[in-house]
Amino acid sequence: MQSISVKDLAALGDATEIVDVREDDEYAAVRVPGARSVPLSRFVQSLDEVPASGTVYVMCAAGGRSAQATAYLEDRGYDAVNVTGGIMQWQDEGHPVNRG
């Protein structure tokens, strides 16, 4: 499975496609600007919300749920990359977030 640190993800800039697999309440509380919410609890049913072309960076709170989603996407031919450390590390390193 491909993975990337939050530092390296941030260095890629705003053109990256980030899919956040945390649940709706977690996403509403804090999220990476521009990230798309596709909660793991309905991920399979919402697969059409995940971009099918280009690289998709998959994020959760710390990296566990996103690893599951990344593996699922890779098995289906997506170019998916797990974001290790998730939103918790993203915030800890001072990267921008949206709240509320």
Residue pairs with C-beta under 8 A, 6 or more apart in sequence:
1 67
1 70
1 71
1 74
1 82
2 70
2 74
2 80
2 81
2 82
3 67
3 70
3 81
3 82
3 83
3 84
4 57
4 81
4 82
4 83
4 84
5 83
5 84
5 85
5 89
6 83
6 84
6 85
6 86
6 89
6 90
6 93
6 95
7 93
9 16
9 18
9 57
9 83
10 90
10 93
10 95
14 33
14 34
16 55
16 57
17 36
17 51
17 54
17 55
17 56
17 57
18 32
18 34
18 35
18 36
18 56
18 57
18 58
18 59
18 83
19 35
19 36
19 38
19 50
19 51
19 56
19 57
19 58
19 59
19 69
20 27
20 31
20 32
20 35
20 36
20 37
20 38
20 59
20 60
20 87
21 38
21 39
21 40
21 43
21 58
21 59
21 60
21 65
21 66
21 68
21 69
22 37
22 39
22 40
22 59
22 60
22 61
22 65
22 87
23 39
23 40
23 41
24 37
24 39
26 61
27 35
27 37
27 39
28 100
29 99
29 100
30 87
30 91
30 97
30 98
30 99
31 37
31 87
31 97
31 98
32 59
32 87
32 90
32 95
32 96
32 97
32 98
33 96
33 97
33 98
35 59
36 49
36 50
38 46
38 49
38 50
38 69
39 46
40 60
40 65
40 68
40 69
43 69
43 72
44 72
47 76
50 56
50 73
50 78
52 78
54 79
55 79
55 80
55 81
56 73
56 78
56 79
56 80
56 81
57 80
57 81
57 83
58 66
58 69
58 70
58 73
58 80
58 81
58 82
58 83
59 66
59 83
59 86
59 87
59 90
60 66
60 69
60 83
60 86
60 87
61 86
61 87
61 88
62 85
62 86
62 88
62 89
63 82
63 83
63 84
63 85
63 86
66 82
66 83
66 86
67 82
69 80
70 80
70 81
70 82
73 80
74 80
83 90
87 97
90 97
91 97
